[in-house]
Amino acid sequence: MPARAAQILNQQGLTGNIELTERIAESLYKAGFYEKAGDLYEKMGSNERALSAYKKGKAFRAAVELARAVYPQEVVKLEEMWGDHLVAQKQMDGAINHYIESGKSFKAVEAAIAAKQWKKATSIVDSLQPPEAGKPYFLQLAQHFEETQDYALAEKYYVAAEKPQVAVDMYTKAGKWEKAHNLATSYMSREEVAFLYISQAKEMETKGKLKEAEKLYLTVNEPDLAINMYKTHKQYDHMIRLVTAYHKDLLGETHLYLGRTLEAEGNLKGAEHHFLEAGDWKSCVNMWCANNLFEEGYRVGKAYGGPTSAKQVAYLWARSLGGESAVKLLTKFSLLSPAIDYATENGAFDFAFELSRFSTDKTKLADVHYKHAMFLEDEGKFKEAEQSFVLAGKPKEAILMYIHNEDWEEALRVAEGYEPESVGEVLIGRAKVCFERNDFPKGESLLLRAQRPELAIKFYKDKGMWD
C-alpha cells in the first residue's frame, strides 16, 4: 500500500530509487494522502509540487513552514487560506491569528466576534487605520458591551458608530442620569437635550416608571413637568415633595388644592391632612360638617380654632340632630346655654325656642322671645314683635317701639292692656308731639286726659301763648 511504501522510504532515508519514490508520492496524492505526498515531494526537493499537495490536503502548517523557507511571498496568502479553512470548520477562535498574520483585519474581527473573543475584536478594531475603518463593527461591539454592562466601552463604540443618542438611551435605562446628560450635552444643543429628555421621560411615564421619569425631568430642570406628572397619577406625597423643593412659595396653595381634590374624591382623611398643612382648618371643619361627620369637625375645631370654633361646630351638630338629642349633646359639652345665645344671634329662632324649652334656666325662653322681638322690630314686623315682647314679659318695649314709630293708638292699646302705668307716659309723649306741631287743642286734650294740666301750661308758656 502507498502508506506502507512511504514508511519504508522514510526509514531508509530516501536512499532507494528516486523514481520509485516519486511514484509512491504520486500514488499517495491520488489516494488522497496529500500531506504525506507533500512531505515526500518536499524531501525530494520538489517544493512546488509539495506546496500544492499541502494546500490540497489543507495541511496549512506544513505549507506555511515550506513557504517561509522557499516561497515567502506565499505566506500571507496561505495564512488567509488557513484562516478560511478554520472558519469553515467553525474553529473561529483558531482563525483569528491567521487572519491577523495575513493582514486580513476585517476577517480577523469577524472571526473574533463570531468566537465571542470581544477583547481581541476590540484590539483589532482599535488598531485599524484610519480609525473609521472599523465603522462596520462599532455598533455590534457597542451592543455587546451594553449587554455586559461595560458602559464605558459601549459608549465609546456607540459614539464611534455615530449613534450617541443610543448611548444616552443606554445610560438612562441603566439609571446613570449624570453620564447620560453629560454625553447628550456634548453633541446636542440645550433645546435638543431638553426635548430628548422630556420625550424619554414621557415614555417612562407611560410605562409607569415615574421615578425614572422624574429624574429625567429634573436633569433638564423641568420640575413642573414632574410635579404635574405626579398630580396626574395622584401620587400626591411625591408632588408635595417636589413643590417643597422647587416652589416653596406655592406649598400652601398646593396643599389647599389637594385638600379640595381629595374632598371631592371622598378621601376625607387625606383632605384633612392637606387642609391642615395649608393652615386652613376652617375648610377642614366645614368639610366634616358638610358630610355630617360633626364629631370629626368638633375635634378639628377644638384643636385648631379653640373653644369658640368648638362651640360653633357643636351648635351645627346639635341642629342636625334636633329635639332632645340636640339638648343631650349640648348638655354633654356644657354648651346648651351658649348654643341658645348663638342661635338667637344668628337668627335661628325656631331652634333657639326648641332648645329653650328643654333648658333648666327658665329665663332663657323669655330672653329668646325678647331677642326675637327686637329682630322682628328691625324687620318692620311690629305686630309679631309686639307679641314677642309681651311673651318676653317686656310689654313696655312694645310700647316704646310704637312710640318710636309714632303709632300712638297701638302704643296706648298695649299700655292699657299690659302696662297701665305707662298710659300716662304714652299720652304725654303724644301731647308733646302735638304741641311741637302746633296742634294745641289735641295736645291739651291729651294732657288733661293724662291728668297733667301743669304740663299743658308749661308747653303754652314755652310757646309764649300766655292767653
C-alpha atoms as one frame of an Amber mdcrd trajectory, in Angstrom:
protein
   0.000   0.000   0.000   1.146   3.585  -0.645   1.289   4.467   3.022   3.412
   1.433   3.828   5.751   2.271   0.938   6.193   5.824   2.187   7.005   4.486
   5.648   9.655   2.202   4.252  11.202   5.016   2.214  11.290   7.283   5.220
  13.032   4.612   7.271  15.606   4.189   4.526  16.149   7.948   4.382  15.162
   8.043   0.732  18.246   6.011  -0.204  16.185   3.992  -2.607  15.259   4.708
  -6.160  14.144   8.349  -6.735  11.874   7.229  -9.471  10.245   4.765  -7.128
   9.851   7.487  -4.500   8.166   9.768  -6.966   5.775   7.002  -7.999   4.939
   6.376  -4.355   4.300  10.130  -3.813   2.063  10.219  -6.862   0.228   7.173
  -5.555  -0.251   8.850  -2.129  -1.517  12.049  -3.784  -4.031  10.171  -5.892
  -5.157   8.219  -2.842  -5.870  11.489  -1.006  -2.911  11.355   1.370  -1.947
  14.886   0.366   0.092  15.831   3.381   2.229  12.634   3.169   2.595  13.113
  -0.556   3.657  16.697   0.041   6.181  15.552   2.617   7.726  13.156   0.064
   7.755  15.848  -2.629   9.417  18.243  -0.176  12.102  15.678   0.725  12.652
  15.041  -2.925  13.171  18.801  -3.381  10.015  19.164  -5.443   8.858  22.149
  -3.416   6.223  23.459  -5.808   4.512  20.080  -6.003   4.873  19.723  -2.209
   3.199  23.100  -1.599   0.393  22.205  -3.982  -0.131  18.895  -2.137  -0.131
  20.614   1.252  -2.702  23.149   0.041  -4.799  20.375  -1.488  -4.728  18.467
   1.808  -5.383  21.589   3.925  -2.107  20.917   5.672  -1.531  24.616   6.201
   1.029  24.330   8.998   3.384  22.349   6.724   2.529  24.618   3.807   3.356
  27.789   5.753   6.610  26.348   7.067   7.651  25.375   3.498   6.589  28.762
   2.129   8.536  30.667   4.740  11.642  28.801   3.649  11.101  28.749  -0.092
   8.192  30.974  -1.151   7.915  33.810   1.421   5.601  35.751  -0.890   3.045
  32.939  -0.477   2.941  33.053   3.344   0.318  35.790   3.594  -1.963  34.076
   1.109  -1.562  30.735   2.919  -2.334  32.311   6.311  -5.605  33.680   4.897
  -6.444  30.270   3.375  -5.667  28.669   6.726  -7.996  31.112   8.449 -10.758
  30.467   5.871 -10.376  26.735   6.430 -10.718  27.066  10.192 -13.794  29.278
   9.783 -15.317  26.660   7.513 -14.618  24.157  10.288 -16.326  26.522  12.790
 -12.992  26.981  14.551 -13.379  30.746  14.749 -11.028  31.196  17.653  -8.167
  29.497  15.797  -8.773  31.534  12.649  -8.221  34.924  14.287  -4.418  34.950
  14.424  -4.065  33.538  10.899  -6.174  36.388   9.561  -4.034  38.811  11.531
  -0.869  37.222  10.073  -2.365  37.528   6.597  -3.238  41.187   7.199  -6.957
  40.461   6.749  -8.108  42.593   9.670 -11.803  42.597   8.746 -11.859  38.802
   8.574  -9.978  38.724  11.891 -12.598  40.979  13.502 -15.471  38.898  12.180
 -13.829  35.686  13.398 -13.191  37.235  16.825 -16.799  38.414  17.080 -18.073
  35.016  15.940 -15.832  33.371  18.552 -17.066  35.878  21.149 -13.480  36.984
  21.672 -14.561  40.554  22.302 -11.312  41.839  23.715  -9.446  40.564  20.640
 -12.123  42.094  18.417 -11.771  45.490  20.064  -7.985  45.256  19.935  -8.094
  44.609  16.197 -10.721  47.278  15.520  -8.809  49.840  17.552  -5.645  49.143
  15.560  -7.284  49.757  12.189  -6.084  52.718  10.170  -7.723  55.034   9.570
  -9.750  54.595  12.786 -13.092  54.968  10.970 -12.247  51.818   9.020 -13.777
  49.840  11.871 -17.166  51.534  11.455 -18.938  48.355  10.205 -18.237  46.769
  13.610 -18.695  49.663  16.032 -22.431  49.169  16.547 -22.086  45.422  17.086
 -19.344  45.940  19.656 -21.328  48.690  21.404 -24.389  46.443  21.704 -22.302
  43.651  23.206 -20.691  45.888  25.797 -24.087  47.349  26.693 -25.354  43.808
  27.325 -22.370  43.061  29.545 -22.845  46.435  31.308 -19.417  47.658  30.262
 -20.974  51.057  29.668 -17.753  52.980  29.053 -16.781  50.760  26.098 -20.373
  50.676  24.888 -20.450  54.489  24.877 -17.112  54.587  23.016 -18.357  52.417
  20.168 -21.867  53.957  20.002 -20.260  57.372  19.581 -17.789  55.958  17.023
 -20.780  54.485  15.175 -22.345  57.963  15.168 -25.121  56.703  17.448 -24.605
  58.825  20.597 -28.344  59.001  21.209 -28.415  55.224  21.624 -25.688  55.589
  24.253 -27.815  58.200  26.027 -30.744  55.769  25.981 -28.460  53.088  27.392
 -27.422  55.291  30.299 -30.998  56.348  31.058 -32.166  52.726  31.063 -29.347
  51.935  33.471 -30.292  54.889  35.681 -26.985  56.646  35.054 -28.573  60.054
  34.575 -25.454  62.166  35.009 -23.466  60.228  32.391 -26.439  60.351  30.034
 -26.739  64.105  30.464 -23.007  64.716  30.065 -22.954  62.719  26.858 -26.097
  64.351  25.479 -24.839  67.872  26.110 -21.564  67.080  24.355 -23.207  66.701
  20.953 -26.646  68.360  21.261 -27.929  71.877  21.944 -29.666  72.618  25.229
 -33.048  72.661  23.481 -32.361  69.321  21.800 -31.257  67.774  25.087 -34.406
  69.067  26.798 -36.601  67.716  24.004 -34.852  64.326  24.119 -35.103  64.028
  27.897 -38.708  65.170  28.047 -39.644  62.687  25.313 -37.901  59.892  27.173
 -39.490  60.960  30.443 -42.960  60.829  28.918 -42.204  57.364  27.574 -41.107
  56.284  31.055 -44.277  57.817  32.446 -46.492  55.793  30.091 -44.671  52.660
  31.274 -45.382  53.565  34.892 -41.712  54.261  35.663 -42.434  57.534  37.397
 -39.267  57.694  39.489 -37.134  57.360  36.360 -39.278  59.939  34.564 -38.850
  62.351  37.487 -35.064  62.076  37.281 -35.152  62.844  33.584 -37.382  65.906
  34.114 -35.164  67.198  36.901 -31.988  66.619  34.889 -33.177  69.155  32.313
 -34.502  71.494  35.030 -38.201  70.843  34.425 -39.554  70.191  37.942 -43.012
  71.484  36.957 -43.402  68.623  34.482 -42.515  66.137  37.220 -44.981  67.804
  39.604 -47.769  67.621  37.028 -46.892  64.001  36.327 -47.359  63.060  39.980
 -50.530  65.159  40.073 -51.926  63.226  37.075 -51.058  59.904  38.684 -52.438
  61.043  42.065 -49.147  60.446  43.834 -49.623  63.480  46.000 -46.804  62.814
  48.500 -44.240  62.982  45.693 -45.995  66.043  44.301 -45.688  67.825  47.663
 -42.041  66.728  47.960 -41.161  68.426  44.677 -43.229  71.546  45.382 -41.420
  71.850  48.731 -38.067  71.572  46.955 -38.746  73.811  43.947 -41.780  76.039
  44.694 -41.933  76.505  48.441 -43.928  79.715  47.982 -46.732  77.649  46.414
 -46.751  74.953  49.092 -49.792  76.259  50.973 -51.756  76.758  47.769 -50.853
  73.228  46.650 -51.949  71.712  49.970 -55.241  73.598  49.664 -55.767  72.332
  46.104 -55.073  68.755  47.201 -57.407  69.131  50.161 -60.263  70.160  47.871
 -59.394  67.456  45.347 -59.356  64.689  47.945 -62.541  66.010  49.492 -64.247
  65.783  46.087 -62.922  62.231  45.722 -64.306  61.269  49.125 -60.903  60.821
  50.762 -61.756  62.986  53.745 -58.875  61.902  55.984 -56.402  62.705  53.233
 -58.153  66.002  52.607 -57.901  66.888  56.315 -54.132  66.383  56.218 -53.708
  68.822  53.350 -56.182  71.405  54.699 -54.311  71.475  57.988 -50.924  71.622
  56.241 -52.280  74.636  54.338 -53.300  76.201  57.664 -56.953  76.216  56.586
 -58.554  74.379  59.464 -61.880  76.124  58.791 -62.219  74.403  55.414 -61.447
  71.154  57.182 -64.187  71.756  59.756 -66.645  72.729  57.023 -65.808  69.551
  55.120 -66.543  67.296  58.072 -69.750  69.148  58.899 -70.914  69.128  55.269
 -70.554  65.346  55.350 -72.481  65.102  58.638 -69.360  63.940  60.457 -69.701
  66.534  63.176 -67.640  64.645  65.722 -64.605  64.920  63.403 -65.409  68.577
  62.803 -65.645  69.181  66.554 -62.251  67.501  67.051 -60.535  69.698  64.455
 -62.376  72.852  65.507 -61.440  72.404  69.153 -57.797  71.578  68.335 -57.181
  74.444  65.910 -59.898  77.028  66.461 -60.239  76.873  70.221 -63.428  76.971
  72.309 -65.292  79.368  70.010 -64.910  77.131  66.996 -65.781  74.047  69.033
 -68.996  75.740  70.167 -69.929  76.592  66.584 -69.417  73.000  65.447 -71.339
  71.661  68.425 -74.143  74.036  67.514 -74.253  72.759  63.908 -74.054  69.218
  65.188 -76.988  69.824  67.503 -79.004  71.441  64.699 -78.509  68.328  62.602
 -79.919  66.225  65.441 -82.730  68.459  66.685 -85.031  67.976  69.679 -83.987
  66.152  72.792 -80.914  64.612  71.106 -79.582  68.089  70.395 -80.138  69.084
  74.026 -78.318  65.967  75.296 -75.363  66.662  73.036 -75.079  70.296  74.059
 -75.541  69.437  77.722 -72.715  66.901  77.408 -70.387  69.669  76.263 -71.909
  72.185  78.726 -72.930  74.276  75.730 -76.710  74.392  75.940 -76.951  77.981
  77.122 -74.213  79.282  74.744 -75.904  77.422  71.884 -79.196  79.165  72.590
 -77.394  82.519  72.560 -75.593  81.622  69.326 -78.859  80.597  67.685 -80.542
  83.881  68.559 -77.514  85.901  67.417 -77.689  84.146  64.055 -81.448  84.491
  63.619 -82.174  80.749  64.147 -85.084  81.481  66.490 -87.009  78.255  65.861
 -84.008  76.256  67.029 -83.434  78.646  69.925 -87.036  78.182  71.085 -86.645
  74.405  70.721 -83.555  74.359  72.917 -85.005  76.832  75.438 -87.941  74.577
  76.151 -85.526  71.923  77.460 -83.318  74.336  79.382 -83.366  74.276  83.154
 -82.774  78.034  83.083 -86.339  79.327  82.737 -85.142  82.834  81.936 -83.751
  81.569  78.655 -87.118  81.262  76.947 -88.028  84.833  77.833 -84.621  86.001
  76.660 -85.155  84.286  73.281 -88.591  85.924  72.959 -87.050  89.298  73.712
 -84.272  88.903  71.117 -86.805  87.594  68.622 -88.948  90.673  69.243 -86.030
  93.008  68.545 -85.252  91.085  65.385 -88.870  91.402  64.217 -88.861  95.096
  65.051 -85.771  95.600  62.877 -87.603  93.742  60.118 -90.568  96.124  60.445
 -92.881  93.331  61.651 -94.318  95.305  64.514 -97.346  93.133  65.342 -95.173
  89.990  65.600 -92.585  91.970  67.559 -95.290  93.149  69.987 -96.335  89.552
  70.648 -92.747  88.516  71.323 -92.135  91.477  73.645 -95.259  90.500  75.607
 -94.164  86.817  75.736 -90.759  88.007  76.948 -92.509  89.850  79.775 -91.456
  93.204  78.359 -94.616  94.912  77.096 -93.065  98.303  77.787 -90.556  97.575
  74.991 -93.501  97.117  72.637 -94.948 100.436  73.799 -91.624 102.188  73.183
 -91.437 100.557  69.739 -94.820 102.022  68.792 -93.942 105.402  70.320 -90.709
 105.437  68.298 -92.767 104.867  65.183 -95.436 107.432  66.381 -98.084 104.743
  66.249 -99.828 106.241  69.290-103.002 104.242  69.085-101.088 100.951  69.160
 -98.851 102.208  71.944-101.893 103.213  74.006-103.584  99.880  73.285-100.618
  97.888  74.560-100.218 100.146  77.587-103.880  99.805  78.521-103.703  96.053
  78.026-100.372  95.142  79.601 -98.749  98.174  81.269-101.414 100.547  82.703
 -98.792 102.640  84.489 -97.403 103.575  81.084-100.711 105.004  79.781 -99.868
 108.487  81.099 -96.406 108.289  79.530 -97.950 107.495  76.128-100.450 110.368
  76.385 -97.758 112.831  77.466 -95.447 111.745  74.649 -98.173 112.189  72.060
 -99.188 115.556  73.549 -95.624 116.791  73.276 -95.545 115.950  69.561 -98.889
 117.751  69.070 -97.553 120.930  70.716 -94.397 120.729  68.552 -96.634 120.566
  65.500 -98.880 123.405  66.782-101.875 121.089  67.253-102.615 122.758  70.598
-106.215 121.622  71.230-105.250 117.965  70.657-102.168 118.270  72.857-104.112
 119.999  75.637-106.802 117.333  75.480-104.233 114.545  75.831-102.535 116.168
  78.813-105.826 116.728  80.585-106.646 113.072  79.890-103.307 112.157  81.451
-104.266 114.395  84.405-101.219 116.596  83.812-102.656 120.102  83.230 -99.456
 121.702  84.596 -97.588 120.318  81.576-100.136 121.927  79.254 -99.500 125.280
  80.969 -95.703 124.703  80.623 -95.986 123.922  76.910 -98.144 127.089  76.370
 -95.615 129.188  78.275 -92.755 127.700  76.200 -94.676 128.740  73.099 -95.278
 132.257  74.561 -99.083 131.701  74.455 -99.945 133.492  77.691-103.591 133.947
  76.816
